């Protein structure tokens, strides 16, 4: 159990605590629950460990089979959890969360087929851009959720930024999903004939 794997497990635990804190409480008389701010801080820490565990595993040659399985799985659980919370509080439209989930399941399925055939589908630059945009959506959405930009719809600059990032995440999510399926078409095309 090396440090990157401990960070991966830590991210899973932080995600579960985040979900527990995020699912209770409500805004009362314009006051946002303090435990939501704690949950948001935990989500930021969890998001940072996503970067850190991969960096450490590659930098110090600490890549393990456990890490290969659990790191991407924990990443998906973290991302999905955050988007579901933002959808529950009507910050991110439900259809965007469904689109992101659909893309994640579809690409994971394709990667599973590739792995079964002894091939590796590495992350594309578009996939990395998608992940970066997801983190931006989660960070800004979290700021809205905890009340730091409670009147965000009246702030023209914030609303424009928010809508731009949501539009970009939709476009990049669709594009990167198709990119994986075009790049990996040899994995499934013969089964369609």
Buried (B, 14 or more C-beta within 10 A) or exposed (E): EBEBBEBBBBBBEBBEBBBEBBEEEEEEEEEBBEEBBBBBBBBBBBBEBBEBBBEBBEEEEBBBEBBEEBBBEBBBBBBBBBBBBBBBBEBBEEEBBEBBBEBBEBBEEBBEBBEEEEEEBEBBEBBEBBBEBBBBBBBBBBBBBBBEBBEBEEEEEBEEBBEEBBEBBBEBBBBBBEBBBEEBEEBEEEEEE
